[in-house]
Amino acid sequence: MRSVQLVAPRQLELHEMPETRHPRSDEVLVRLRAVGIFGTDMHWYSDGGIGSLRATYPQVLGHEPAGEIAAWGPGTGNLTAGQKVVIEPTITCGQCEFCCAGRHNNCVSVIFMSSPQMPGLFRETTSIRCPKE
């Protein structure tokens, strides 16, 4: 699939990256339709990092996504093709004291999309774990 990747400070290029076609049992495949540009994306782009955390090139930016469901695994509930969705750009553990208390923003093991930890969403599709109902 096509993706826009940061390959050096202030340099973006269109590249191919692997596409997930069949989501796992607890995932949905989302066809991305819009991705906003957030302040952190601008820091990765213009400064090559955020504070002491440096970009790892190539790096896919973008973590303010909206799209529609293209496919889903059997454990994801009542979903339909074309259903409009937004994606939470932080991946939390769901197990630490903060996650269990409903304060996911304080998760001790958080992973941020659009960072060296995980590719962002300036791409055509993504598979993402579906939250429990």
Buried (B, 14 or more C-beta within 10 A) or exposed (E): BEBBBBEEEEEBEEBEEEBBEEBBEBBBBBBBEEBEBBEBBEBBBEEBBBEEEEBEEBBBBBBBBBBBBBBBBEEBEEBEEEBEBEBEBBBBBEEBEBBEEEEBEEBEEBEBBBBBEBBBBBBBBBBBBBEEE
